C-alpha cells in the first residue's frame, strides 16, 4: 500500500497569521512499506474566487419556453510559492523508508494581503499543499487551509471616531388628517469597532402620533458585493438583531441596548478586486396598522485594532488614501527549506504586528468564524487529494474574552 497516513501541522494550533508573517510547518507521513518518489513538493497559495449561477426562462424559435443557465466566475491570485523539500522534479528516484517520516517547510507571506473570507458566492483563501511526486504514478497530495489577517487599525482614520446617528420622523395620515410626528433617534458613540467589543446603542422615541410602535429593531448586517467578468451580485446578511418595544401612541421612551460583535472578518478586503465587504447598522421601527415601517441605515467599520484614547508610539504610515496602512512585522529568520525550524511549536497565534505600537493594548483572543467553507477542494485538486478539515472556518481576533479599551468619548 505504501502511504498509510499524512498530516500537515503548522506552528500554531489556530493556523492563523498576519500578512507579512512567516508560516512554519511540517508534513508527517506514515508508510507501511518503503516508498519510491521523485521528491516532496510544498505549494503555498493565496487566491480569491467568485462563482454563482443564473437561470433565465427564454422563449425559443418554436415558441416554447426553455431554461438558459449561465455561470459567472471571477478569480485572482495573490501569491504562489512552490519548492521541493526533498528531491526535485528532474532528479533521480528517492526511496523513503517505512515508518513515520517528518519534513519541515516554511513560507513568508507577502506584506499586503486581503483577510481570509468565506462567503456564499466567493472566498479569499490561503492553502498549503504537500505533494508526493511519484514517477509513472499519480501524485498523492495533502492539503489544508489557514487564516490570514490584514490588520485594520481603526486609529488611523479619524472618521471611525465619529458617532453613528440615525434620525427618523414620520407623520401618519388618517381620513385626510395628518397626525403629530413620530420621532426616532438612534445613537452609537463611534463608527469603528472590533469583534468582541460591545456597541452601546441608545434609542429615544417621542411618539406624538396616534400609531403604536410595536418594536424597534437594530440589525448588524454584512453587505458583500461579488464580482465576475460578466456580472455583479450583492448580498445582505443579518449577523445580529436586537430589539425593544413597544412605544404606545402619545408616549416617550428611552432604551439602552448592547450589541456584542461576533468573530467576523474586518471591513474592506484590501487588495481584493472581486469581493467588496462592508457592514451596516440598520434600524427598523415596526408600527401598527397598515402603515409603512420606518427604516434607515448607517455604515459601520469592523477593524482588528480597537480605537484607543491616546495611541502609544509612532503611528503607522498610511501608504495611500483609502488603503489600510502596512504595519511593521517583527523580524524572523525562517529555516532553510527541508531543515528543522527550532522552537516552531507554539500553542497560540503569532503576536499581532501592531502590538509594539500599542503596548497597553491587551492581545486579542482568536475565535472561529460562523462562516464556514463547504469544502476547500478546488480546480487543482483531484480524487487523490487528502484534505484536512474540508469544512474550513477562518479565525479572527476578538476582544470578547479580554478587557477592551474604553470607547472614545
ZAKEGU-780506 format. One line per 10 residues: their letters; for each residue x, y, z of N, C-alpha, C. Coordinates in steps of 0.001 Angstrom, whole numbers. Atoms other than C-alpha are relative to their C-alpha. Layout:
% ZAKEGU-780506
A) X:Y:Z:X:Y:Z:X:Y:Z ~ ...
This chain:
% ZAKEGU-780506
XXXXXXXXXX) 832:-1206:0:0:0:0:864:1252:0 ~ -881:-1166:-34:2841:2448:857:-432:1026:1017 ~ 407:-1090:-881:1333:5645:2290:-1200:-411:834 ~ 1078:373:-928:-764:4932:5355:-698:1235:559 ~ 575:-1207:-607:-1280:8428:6811:858:1203:-339 ~ -718:-1244:261:-352:12040:6044:-711:1138:709 ~ 583:-1132:-729:-899:15141:8214:923:1200:-93 ~ -736:-1261:4:130:18779:7929:-245:704:1330 ~ 105:-770:-1239:855:20766:11099:732:1325:-190 ~ -637:-1312:26:1569:24499:11248:448:381:1403
XXXXXXXXXX) -667:-293:-1264:3429:26281:14020:-876:699:1032 ~ 907:-335:-1097:339:27368:15952:-1298:-763:-201 ~ 1170:868:54:-2770:25414:16792:-1175:638:-721 ~ 1121:-686:648:-5111:28056:15357:225:199:-1494 ~ -321:-156:1423:-3342:28147:11970:-370:1409:-495 ~ 397:-1383:267:-3715:31946:11985:1232:899:-35 ~ -1162:-863:204:-1221:34544:10706:-444:1357:-507 ~ 204:-1307:597:-998:38208:9815:817:93:-1283 ~ -747:-228:1229:85:39340:6360:1408:465:348 ~ -1387:-350:-257:3885:39579:6310:699:-923:968
XXXXXXXXXX) -636:919:-937:4479:36939:8977:448:-1273:-711 ~ -552:1233:570:6284:33625:8398:-777:-1203:505 ~ 699:1244:-319:4424:30324:8300:1016:-1127:-7 ~ -838:1193:-86:6441:27338:9508:-901:-1206:234 ~ 824:1190:-172:5082:23822:9348:771:-1259:-290 ~ -621:1299:291:5760:20156:8835:-1058:-942:-556 ~ 841:1068:510:4323:17200:6988:474:-1298:665 ~ -305:1283:-625:4161:13884:8844:-609:-1109:-837 ~ 451:1163:758:3953:10765:6711:211:-1259:835 ~ -183:1336:-561:3450:7223:7926:-107:-992:-1147
XXXXXXXXXX) -43:986:1075:4472:4494:5443:43:-1398:606 ~ -57:1379:-476:3794:790:5948:996:-839:-809 ~ -1057:648:778:6469:-52:3370:820:1099:-659 ~ -806:-1031:667:9319:1794:1598:-728:578:-1217 ~ 715:-704:1067:8132:4366:-936:1013:679:-915 ~ -872:-643:958:9875:5453:-4128:-683:1256:-547 ~ 561:-1272:466:9345:9107:-5047:1074:772:-759 ~ -930:-925:637:10894:11760:-7238:356:1113:984 ~ -242:-1027:-994:10535:14215:-4371:-1272:339:754 ~ 1143:-510:-758:8237:16023:-1942:-52:1505:-246
XXXXXXXXXX) 153:-1404:373:6916:19395:-3092:-1036:670:891 ~ 959:-779:-777:5202:22081:-979:-432:1199:-829 ~ 547:-1110:786:2941:24716:-2523:-908:848:880 ~ 837:-972:-707:1575:27808:-738:-722:849:-1038 ~ 766:-795:956:-1187:29747:-2469:-1007:882:720 ~ 1040:-913:-462:-3364:32774:-1771:-810:462:-1186 ~ 839:-310:1152:-6338:33447:-4032:-1388:416:451 ~ 1418:-321:-189:-9871:34819:-4318:-766:-565:-1183 ~ 815:600:1059:-12667:33212:-6292:-1463:343:261 ~ 1449:-215:-84:-16301:34112:-7002:-683:-893:-1025
XXXXXXXXXX) 742:868:928:-18932:31904:-8619:-1471:-59:400 ~ 1431:197:-225:-22709:31852:-8961:-685:-308:-1332 ~ 748:432:1182:-25362:30622:-11345:-1260:846:-149 ~ 1244:-698:307:-28230:32416:-13039:-783:-819:-1014 ~ 868:745:908:-31167:30734:-14719:-1102:934:-489 ~ 1029:-847:597:-33428:32642:-17121:-893:-821:-913 ~ 964:653:884:-36565:31469:-18860:-125:812:-1282 ~ 69:-676:1290:-36469:32325:-22574:-855:-802:-973 ~ 851:640:1016:-38732:31596:-25492:838:-268:-1247 ~ -793:346:1174:-37106:29715:-28379:-774:294:-1285
XXXXXXXXXX) 591:-305:1293:-37886:29941:-32103:-1331:-706:-214 ~ 1255:742:131:-40651:27361:-31784:-1084:513:952 ~ 976:-561:-922:-42377:29473:-29146:-70:-717:1330 ~ -18:731:-1265:-41508:27090:-26306:959:680:983 ~ -836:-600:-1045:-40074:28281:-23007:1067:-993:434 ~ -1097:858:-432:-36674:26882:-22125:897:771:962 ~ -858:-609:-1016:-34200:27498:-19339:1394:229:-566 ~ -1351:-357:442:-30935:29274:-20090:860:247:1237 ~ -840:-86:-1197:-28301:28696:-17392:1339:640:-329 ~ -1277:-694:186:-25269:30967:-17056:798:-88:1294
XXXXXXXXXX) -900:21:-1149:-22290:30556:-14729:908:1218:-56 ~ -871:-1182:-96:-20483:33723:-13600:1148:-329:956 ~ -1161:273:-852:-16960:33371:-12223:993:1157:-67 ~ -1102:-950:-70:-14140:35645:-11148:1129:-628:798 ~ -1128:625:-695:-10646:34740:-9969:1199:941:-30 ~ -1279:-696:-32:-7424:36401:-8861:920:-674:1005 ~ -1001:662:-842:-4213:35095:-7320:921:1051:603 ~ -821:-970:-704:-2152:36986:-4719:1458:-445:96 ~ -1368:512:0:889:34756:-4420:-48:-1517:-121 ~ -173:1447:29:2126:31228:-5028:1480:-295:177
XXXXXXXXXX) -1377:387:-296:5302:29753:-3541:66:-1512:-51 ~ -95:1444:181:6339:26278:-4618:1459:-415:-41 ~ -1372:512:38:9535:24320:-3937:14:-1430:543 ~ -171:1370:-467:10818:20831:-3171:726:2:1334 ~ -674:166:-1290:11671:19965:421:779:-1311:31 ~ -770:1228:174:13043:16608:-751:39:-316:-1489 ~ -109:343:1404:14395:15680:-4179:-267:1172:-914 ~ 306:-1032:987:13468:17582:-7328:-833:-615:-1111 ~ 847:481:1088:11255:17321:-10395:792:-734:-1070 ~ -816:615:1048:14153:16244:-12570:1066:-939:542
XXXXXXXXXX) -1030:832:-604:16225:14215:-10126:-309:-1489:-66 ~ 188:1448:-54:16630:10510:-9562:-999:-374:1077 ~ 947:480:-1001:14194:8418:-7568:660:-80:1370 ~ -437:80:-1389:14472:8543:-3783:-904:-994:714 ~ 814:957:-749:13352:5730:-1521:-164:490:1435 ~ 307:-399:-1371:11622:6825:1670:-259:-1252:815 ~ 176:1234:-786:11873:4163:4393:-1377:-80:649 ~ 1278:212:-697:8836:2688:6147:39:660:1370 ~ 119:-630:-1300:7546:4229:9382:-371:1462:-107 ~ 363:-1414:-11:6957:7848:10383:1174:846:-475
XXXXXXXXXX) -1006:-903:537:8856:10492:8410:-530:1431:92 ~ 417:-1395:-212:8749:14249:9144:894:913:-829 ~ -726:-960:821:9725:17066:6776:-541:1394:296 ~ 375:-1368:-354:9720:20793:7634:-39:893:-1232 ~ 70:-980:1084:8793:23713:5386:-282:1373:586 ~ 223:-1368:-468:8459:27496:5626:-387:890:-1170 ~ 401:-968:1020:6956:30444:3736:-276:1332:681 ~ 289:-1347:-499:6979:34199:4387:-1109:615:-849 ~ 1146:-548:710:3653:35791:3464:300:1409:-502 ~ -148:-1381:461:3544:38984:1363:-566:978:1031
XXXXXXXXXX) 412:-949:-1045:3066:42157:3469:-1409:544:-162 ~ 1356:-516:208:-262:43181:1895:-840:-1100:-632 ~ 894:1057:468:-2948:40508:1563:-1402:282:531 ~ 1345:-115:-565:-6742:40572:1923:-219:-1056:1072 ~ 291:955:-1065:-8068:38887:5055:-777:-1196:-537 ~ 760:1198:363:-9424:35344:4804:-1488:290:97 ~ 1442:-265:54:-13096:35370:3884:-680:-1192:-656 ~ 819:1076:565:-15678:32644:3285:-1429:505:-121 ~ 1351:-500:232:-18962:33724:1687:-823:-963:-834 ~ 930:869:722:-21950:32278:-83:401:-178:-1457
XXXXXXXXXX) -319:54:1426:-20692:33087:-3587:1467:290:-291 ~ -1414:-238:246:-16961:33516:-3111:821:-97:1268 ~ -891:118:-1150:-13938:33359:-878:1334:665:-300 ~ -1430:-306:25:-10466:34683:-111:633:-1074:862 ~ -438:1215:-702:-8494:31592:864:1506:-211:-187 ~ -1433:287:-7:-4942:30575:1738:185:-1473:353 ~ -169:1442:-180:-3799:26974:1461:1470:-390:-122 ~ -1293:641:199:-720:24791:1718:-280:-1434:-431 ~ 163:1362:530:-482:21578:-298:1381:-639:-100 ~ -1248:752:71:2265:18962:51:-233:-1203:-892
XXXXXXXXXX) 183:1021:1030:2737:16566:-2860:1140:-1015:30 ~ -954:1076:249:4445:13179:-3031:91:-164:-1515 ~ -197:64:1453:5816:13425:-6565:521:-1391:-352 ~ -351:1396:293:5809:9837:-7821:140:-202:-1512 ~ -162:234:1444:7238:8868:-11233:-887:-1142:-482 ~ 824:992:684:4898:6956:-13532:-1250:-379:791 ~ 1216:267:-781:2085:7045:-10937:-639:1333:346 ~ 655:-1239:-408:-477:9564:-9748:647:536:1276 ~ -555:-631:-1195:790:12051:-7191:-982:-117:1161 ~ 842:41:-1199:-510:11986:-3618:139:1340:720
XXXXXXXXXX) 8:-1343:-574:-1488:15418:-2277:-651:1:1379 ~ 603:-274:-1310:-2204:16543:1284:-160:1513:100 ~ 307:-1428:83:-3865:19943:1661:-729:476:1246 ~ 749:-630:-1080:-5080:22296:4380:-69:1504:-248 ~ 158:-1451:79:-6274:25909:4671:432:631:1317 ~ -345:-739:-1211:-5074:28532:7136:-515:1435:-138 ~ 551:-1356:-31:-6218:32020:8155:1101:1042:-146 ~ -875:-1174:106:-4517:35240:7083:-839:1236:321 ~ 695:-1224:-410:-5498:38578:8642:801:1205:-454 ~ -615:-1284:312:-4736:42014:7247:-461:989:1067
XXXXXXXXXX) 347:-866:-1129:-4604:44347:10245:-654:1290:-480 ~ 687:-1257:281:-7087:47229:10084:-47:793:1299 ~ -132:-823:-1207:-6128:49841:12676:-1013:1144:-70 ~ 1047:-1023:2:-9165:51980:13487:527:1378:411 ~ -553:-1276:-453:-6903:54669:14983:589:828:-1145 ~ -641:-692:1109:-5514:55594:11550:-951:874:-798 ~ 984:-779:761:-8746:57099:10220:-920:736:975 ~ 815:-759:-972:-10410:59927:12210:-1498:-212:-176 ~ 1442:159:212:-13798:59169:10639:-572:-1158:816 ~ 493:1128:-789:-14010:55934:12653:-377:413:1423
XXXXXXXXXX) 358:-507:-1332:-14305:58055:15828:-1312:776:-10 ~ 1249:-742:77:-17383:59825:14563:-1173:-883:429 ~ 1141:816:-463:-20679:58700:16142:-902:-420:-1154 ~ 1064:417:915:-23401:56819:14330:-1298:606:510 ~ 1219:-690:-415:-26579:58884:14399:-1063:-208:-1069 ~ 1107:260:924:-29824:57761:12789:-1240:712:547 ~ 1204:-732:-379:-32819:60121:12932:-1102:-271:-1023 ~ 1151:260:874:-36232:59241:11544:-1229:714:563 ~ 1241:-671:-409:-39516:61139:11629:-1080:-280:-1037 ~ 1089:305:928:-42907:60347:10159:-1335:451:600
XXXXXXXXXX) 1390:-298:-378:-46498:61596:10262:-907:-1003:-706 ~ 918:1000:535:-49423:59260:9659:-1327:675:-353 ~ 1251:-594:468:-52490:60197:7675:-1167:-960:225 ~ 1216:791:-209:-55975:59002:8567:-1204:883:-361 ~ 1169:-773:465:-59075:60282:6696:395:1451:-298 ~ -485:-1309:461:-57067:63169:5206:541:886:1118 ~ -536:-784:-1115:-55859:64303:8623:1363:-571:395 ~ -1332:449:-390:-52145:64116:9480:157:77:1512 ~ -231:32:-1445:-51186:63105:12997:1272:764:337 ~ -1299:-532:-414:-48403:64745:15013:1090:-1046:-290
XXXXXXXXXX) -1045:910:484:-44995:63203:14205:433:-1054:1019 ~ -742:1010:-750:-43308:60049:15426:1477:258:-265 ~ -1427:-297:131:-39634:60843:16081:817:-1106:653 ~ -870:1080:-492:-36956:58154:16488:1443:455:-150 ~ -1391:-434:-21:-33354:58915:17447:855:-1156:523 ~ -861:1136:-359:-30709:56119:17485:1447:467:-67 ~ -1361:-515:-93:-27116:56803:18565:953:-1079:508 ~ -1123:813:-479:-23863:54808:18907:1212:915:73 ~ -1031:-1012:-263:-20719:56552:20240:1039:179:-1107 ~ -990:-91:1078:-18303:55717:17363:-459:-893:-1142
XXXXXXXXXX) 406:799:1159:-18484:54117:13935:1011:-1087:-340 ~ -971:1065:214:-15471:51770:14226:114:-897:1216 ~ -25:962:-1104:-15431:48603:16357:794:-1236:-417 ~ -667:1272:231:-13605:45284:16697:-874:-1138:520 ~ 731:1141:-547:-15077:41792:17206:262:-159:1500 ~ -93:133:-1451:-15772:41177:20875:-377:1264:742 ~ 427:-1235:-640:-16466:44838:21607:-1524:91:-14 ~ 1444:-202:-117:-19964:45863:22674:-343:1387:-524 ~ 482:-1285:503:-21739:48584:20724:-1133:464:916 ~ 1101:-533:-815:-23781:50672:23219:-905:875:-866
XXXXXXXXXX) 944:-693:872:-26865:51882:21385:-1116:597:852 ~ 1119:-643:-690:-29345:54408:22756:-1107:286:-1010 ~ 1179:-237:842:-32852:54657:21315:-938:935:754 ~ 953:-955:-580:-35070:57671:22039:-1183:145:-949 ~ 1223:-117:798:-38665:57753:20842:-914:1031:627 ~ 1049:-937:-404:-41073:60624:21046:-1180:-240:-949 ~ 1127:424:844:-44354:59235:19766:-1206:906:271 ~ 1142:-904:-131:-46793:62130:19432:-1164:-414:-898 ~ 1032:434:944:-48760:60236:16797:-1050:-847:708 ~ 1039:899:-528:-51842:58058:17258:243:-1440:-443
XXXXXXXXXX) -374:1334:471:-49966:54976:15958:1018:-601:964 ~ -920:650:-936:-48235:52484:18246:1219:-547:-737 ~ -1222:661:469:-44626:51425:17675:94:-1338:737 ~ -66:1321:-628:-44615:47658:18302:1426:-341:433 ~ -1393:369:-268:-40845:47152:18085:946:964:-705 ~ -1128:-626:674:-37615:48946:17320:1074:-1071:-135 ~ -990:1042:265:-35190:46502:15679:1282:638:-521 ~ -1303:-447:470:-31463:47112:15204:739:-1223:-532 ~ -675:1111:657:-29625:44839:12759:1453:366:-290 ~ -1361:-91:517:-25895:44374:12234:38:-889:-1237
XXXXXXXXXX) 71:746:1257:-25613:43335:8576:1360:-30:-708 ~ -1182:157:857:-22838:42046:6340:-433:225:-1442 ~ 355:-353:1379:-23006:43584:2858:1179:-391:-895 ~ -1075:526:839:-20970:41694:236:-358:190:-1467 ~ 150:-124:1451:-20537:42515:-3448:997:-939:-667 ~ -832:961:728:-19226:39648:-5591:85:451:-1460 ~ -197:-429:1378:-17739:40478:-8987:524:-1154:-851 ~ -486:942:1000:-17224:38315:-12066:302:789:-1266 ~ -356:-692:1240:-16045:39104:-15577:-1219:543:-721 ~ 1188:-381:758:-19639:39439:-16785:-1158:509:849
XXXXXXXXXX) 1144:-380:-837:-21808:40313:-13768:470:353:1406 ~ -226:-341:-1404:-22039:41567:-10176:-1182:-485:813 ~ 1066:494:-873:-24004:40086:-7291:205:566:1400 ~ -80:-616:-1321:-24805:41765:-3951:-895:-745:972 ~ 780:688:-1039:-25953:40058:-750:44:824:1288 ~ 87:-647:-1307:-27069:41431:2628:-476:-1033:1009 ~ 302:1030:-992:-26970:39006:5558:-46:614:1389 ~ 134:-482:-1376:-28148:39713:9100:910:-822:902 ~ -908:663:-934:-25418:38901:11632:-612:-53:1393 ~ 597:-107:-1338:-27171:40081:14810:-1249:866:-61
XXXXXXXXXX) 1198:-829:-134:-30550:41507:15804:-270:233:1487 ~ 490:-322:-1340:-31546:43319:19000:-1248:852:-171 ~ 1259:-725:143:-34958:44835:19668:-542:413:1357 ~ 665:-506:-1210:-37049:46735:22187:-1353:555:-407 ~ 1330:-525:290:-40658:47880:22442:-992:-452:1061 ~ 558:-952:965:-43452:48852:22461:156:1450:478 ~ 109:-1423:-335:-43815:52629:22391:-1412:435:-403 ~ 1397:-313:342:-47574:53337:22581:-170:1431:-519 ~ 323:-1339:496:-49175:56346:20927:-10:987:1158 ~ -42:-1041:-1024:-48516:59527:22893:1061:-191:1055
XXXXXXXXXX) -995:275:-1038:-45579:58052:24847:1392:458:-424 ~ -1418:-284:219:-41889:58852:25206:807:-1144:609 ~ -778:1145:-464:-39330:56043:25516:1489:264:-177 ~ -1465:-36:83:-35600:55761:26187:516:-1396:335 ~ -545:1345:-214:-33782:52428:25814:1500:7:-234 ~ -1429:254:189:-30138:51418:26237:169:-1454:-412 ~ -176:1342:536:-29232:48400:24102:1484:-280:-201 ~ -1392:407:209:-25980:46441:23771:62:-1069:-1076 ~ -188:955:1088:-24749:44539:20728:1465:-417:-23 ~ -1379:505:11:-21610:42355:21048:327:-571:-1373
XXXXXXXXXX) -364:390:1353:-19816:41869:17740:662:-1379:17 ~ -590:1346:43:-19041:38199:16924:1280:-19:-830 ~ -1204:94:835:-15844:36957:15198:-358:94:-1486 ~ 298:-226:1412:-16179:38380:11676:1221:651:-647 ~ -1173:-579:667:-13625:39471:9043:-57:1517:-9 ~ -20:-1464:31:-12502:43103:9001:-551:550:-1303 ~ 544:-670:1185:-14105:45543:6567:1079:196:-1058 ~ -879:-401:1102:-12620:46344:3172:1125:-1002:-214 ~ -1008:1011:314:-10771:43287:1854:1066:635:-895 ~ -1033:-745:725:-7675:45281:888:676:-893:-1026
XXXXXXXXXX) -685:670:1095:-6095:44270:-2426:-858:-1058:-704 ~ 903:927:677:-9111:42124:-3398:-908:808:-924 ~ 759:-759:988:-10763:43352:-6587:-1312:-662:-405 ~ 1221:695:426:-13567:40798:-6905:-996:-216:1139 ~ 938:89:-1129:-15139:40877:-3397:115:1280:819 ~ 66:-1167:-880:-16196:44037:-1519:-770:-396:1253 ~ 615:364:-1278:-17024:43598:2178:-255:1253:823 ~ 393:-1127:-845:-18934:46203:4195:-973:-489:1066 ~ 974:274:-1055:-21092:46291:7317:-849:1251:211 ~ 835:-1146:-353:-24022:48483:8324:-882:-324:1191
XXXXXXXXXX) 1017:101:-1049:-26388:49124:11209:-1317:477:-602 ~ 1309:-353:535:-29992:49077:10052:-1001:71:1147 ~ 1035:-187:-1018:-32845:50379:12224:-1362:-62:-682 ~ 1361:101:518:-36471:49443:11605:-997:150:1139 ~ 1082:-191:-972:-39495:50698:13558:-1258:-649:-557 ~ 1203:739:426:-42434:48307:13280:-1214:689:620 ~ 1155:-758:-483:-45664:50316:13533:-1287:-780:-267 ~ 1269:726:84:-49271:49200:13890:-778:394:-1249 ~ 894:-311:1119:-51968:49100:11249:629:-283:-1351 ~ -447:191:1379:-51388:49329:7502:1117:976:-377
XXXXXXXXXX) -1014:-1016:276:-48690:51990:7835:1352:-646:-323 ~ -1321:488:395:-45220:51570:6340:985:234:1147 ~ -991:-108:-1059:-42411:50891:8826:1059:1044:-340 ~ -1112:-934:180:-39649:53451:9348:1293:-797:-91 ~ -1262:710:185:-36228:52258:8091:1108:971:-377 ~ -1179:-759:398:-32731:53705:7832:1230:-806:389 ~ -1242:734:-295:-29108:52535:7972:1193:932:-95 ~ -1280:-698:55:-25555:53745:8501:1104:-1056:-72 ~ -1115:942:91:-22282:52056:7584:830:20:1277 ~ -836:177:-1168:-20041:50731:10348:1253:-739:-456
XXXXXXXXXX) -1261:633:391:-16388:49659:10115:435:-999:1064 ~ -521:1029:-896:-15076:46432:11638:1501:-101:-228 ~ -1458:25:104:-11342:46513:12383:605:-1122:821 ~ -719:975:-829:-8690:44431:14139:746:682:1143 ~ -631:-770:-1075:-7125:47215:16269:-1026:1005:506 ~ 1067:-888:-493:-9672:48992:18514:474:1433:190 ~ -290:-1409:-265:-9863:52737:18990:569:164:1403 ~ -659:-245:-1265:-7566:53916:21745:-169:1463:366 ~ 91:-1387:-431:-7743:57056:23852:1156:812:-528 ~ -1228:-614:521:-4123:58004:23074:881:-1145:-472
XXXXXXXXXX) -848:1060:534:-2023:55801:20807:1434:191:468 ~ -1392:-64:-433:1420:54972:22173:911:-225:-1183 ~ -951:222:1074:4449:55138:19954:-339:829:-1221 ~ 202:-726:1254:4627:56438:16409:-1042:-683:-836 ~ 1021:651:806:1550:55825:14266:597:-599:-1265 ~ -449:624:1239:1956:53526:11306:-257:927:-1167 ~ 107:-864:1162:2431:55232:7988:-1082:-487:-938 ~ 1056:341:957:-562:55302:5654:598:52:-1396 ~ -610:66:1322:511:54183:2170:-705:897:-1001 ~ 763:-816:939:-2268:55844:217:-1386:198:553
XXXXXXXXXX) 1332:-256:-533:-5667:57405:932:-954:-1140:-302 ~ 1015:1028:196:-8395:54858:1464:530:-1410:147 ~ -585:1325:-150:-5955:51954:1960:505:-173:1422 ~ -541:243:-1329:-5120:50373:5330:1523:83:-13 ~ -1443:-124:-72:-1594:51022:6496:652:-1367:39 ~ -802:1207:-125:1090:48383:6159:737:115:1320 ~ -569:-98:-1328:2021:47785:9780:1298:-802:83 ~ -1274:713:-81:5519:46678:10795:-179:-1413:522 ~ 51:1408:-396:6093:42956:11181:1286:-341:722 ~ -1222:369:-707:8531:41546:13752:917:-809:-905
XXXXXXXXXX) -911:753:856:11676:40249:12026:29:-1468:392 ~ -85:1435:-270:12021:36497:11720:1058:-583:-916 ~ -1024:666:782:14633:34120:10422:-482:-1395:-343 ~ 522:1302:345:12927:31253:8629:1124:-979:-303 ~ -973:1034:281:14777:27968:8332:57:-264:-1490 ~ -107:383:1401:16023:26735:5005:-986:-1118:-292 ~ 952:1045:348:13546:24531:3143:548:-1381:309 ~ -371:1373:-299:13633:20977:4455:770:-161:1288 ~ -746:93:-1231:15537:21849:7649:-899:315:1186 ~ 838:-261:-1181:14077:21822:11183:-3:1469:361
XXXXXXXXXX) 136:-1386:-434:12816:25150:12477:-38:11:1518 ~ -77:119:-1464:13933:25448:16142:-1132:753:693 ~ 1012:-632:-824:11153:26159:18603:-1230:433:-751 ~ 1110:-479:829:8474:26382:15946:-1356:-373:566 ~ 1292:398:-563:5760:24684:18033:-451:1056:994 ~ 530:-1062:-841:3640:27425:19598:-1505:-209:114 ~ 1426:335:-127:163:26762:21046:-940:1124:-373 ~ 893:-1112:309:-1171:30208:20159:425:673:-1295 ~ -315:-718:1234:-1275:32520:17167:1166:953:228 ~ -1098:-966:-160:1728:34787:16478:-527:1334:498
XXXXXXXXXX) 473:-1304:-501:1562:38171:18227:-335:929:-1147 ~ 374:-928:1070:-162:40865:16175:1146:938:-325 ~ -1112:-878:383:2252:43064:14199:-116:1408:563 ~ 192:-1351:-518:738:46205:15780:214:76:1513 ~ -98:27:-1457:1446:45128:19380:1028:1005:509 ~ -1024:-931:-455:4600:47266:19584:-472:1449:-64 ~ 522:-1360:79:2599:50373:18610:-864:347:1200 ~ 935:-225:-1109:121:49945:21468:328:-970:1134 ~ -430:938:-1045:1923:48322:24433:-1045:-213:1091 ~ 1030:172:-1042:-1078:48863:26721:-1202:-804:-504
XXXXXXXXXX) 1125:743:567:-3423:47027:24376:160:-1487:276 ~ -35:1432:-288:-4230:43522:25548:-75:-787:-1292 ~ -2:823:1210:-3501:40853:22956:-1355:-672:-167 ~ 1341:572:193:-6759:39612:21387:-5:-1520:108 ~ 224:1443:52:-8189:36114:21572:-556:-313:-1384 ~ 431:351:1354:-8769:34324:18259:-1124:-1027:76 ~ 1165:877:-33:-12153:32728:17681:-456:-358:-1417 ~ 421:512:1300:-13606:30679:14858:-1244:731:-498 ~ 1134:-687:613:-15994:32408:12468:-1172:-953:-187 ~ 1190:795:277:-19556:31231:11965:-154:-302:-1484
XXXXXXXXXX) 87:197:1447:-18991:31380:8204:1041:-1030:-424 ~ -847:1158:269:-17582:28061:7006:-22:-358:-1480 ~ -66:506:1372:-16381:26770:3637:-579:-1408:-39 ~ 535:1354:146:-18314:23725:2447:1122:-990:-294 ~ -1191:795:297:-15036:22371:1083:1092:938:-482 ~ -1107:-797:520:-11581:23730:297:576:-650:-1261 ~ -441:618:1249:-11239:21457:-2721:-280:953:-1163 ~ 190:-900:1127:-10749:23465:-5914:411:-678:-1299 ~ -254:531:1341:-9934:23046:-9603:1311:-766:-83 ~ -1301:658:81:-6343:21948:-8932:93:-1294:771
XXXXXXXXXX) -11:1226:-797:-7319:19020:-6704:-682:-1132:-758 ~ 634:1158:624:-8235:15520:-7778:-456:-974:1070 ~ 555:990:-924:-9656:12364:-6205:1048:-526:973 ~ -1064:517:-863:-6259:11540:-4676:493:1044:1000 ~ -393:-1047:-938:-6009:14801:-2709:-640:-246:1358 ~ 494:156:-1369:-6311:14265:1044:-116:1384:627 ~ 251:-1340:-523:-7896:17355:2583:-245:-73:1498 ~ 168:-77:-1450:-7509:18089:6269:-1017:1076:316 ~ 1062:-948:-394:-10622:19769:7748:-593:689:-1214 ~ 563:-614:1218:-12512:20332:4458:-976:1127:288
XXXXXXXXXX) 939:-1064:-355:-15173:22451:6226:736:1058:817 ~ -888:-971:-628:-12717:25225:6982:-753:1263:395 ~ 526:-1288:-462:-13695:28306:9040:1169:845:495 ~ -1112:-847:-447:-11255:31227:9492:-146:391:1474 ~ -30:-553:-1349:-10244:32557:12913:263:1502:-102 ~ -186:-1452:5:-10467:36282:13680:287:495:1412 ~ -288:-541:-1336:-9098:38406:16555:-1261:613:608 ~ 1168:-522:-700:-11728:39257:19148:399:401:1403 ~ -269:-491:-1350:-11767:41147:22415:-1091:-419:973 ~ 1099:445:-858:-14687:39218:23923:502:-552:1319
XXXXXXXXX) -500:655:-1210:-12535:37340:26441:1022:846:745 ~ -944:-899:-663:-10276:40269:27356:-685:1334:226 ~ 581:-1320:-287:-10849:43789:28596:373:966:-1109 ~ -335:-935:1086:-11072:46029:25517:156:1406:556 ~ -120:-1379:-458:-10076:49673:25818:-1361:700:-33 ~ 1289:-719:15:-12921:52063:26654:-189:759:-1303 ~ 282:-726:1226:-14621:53656:23698:268:1486:200 ~ -260:-1443:-116:-13549:57258:22987:-1292:757:294 ~ 1167:-830:-321:-15878:59879:24401:-88:1126:-1011
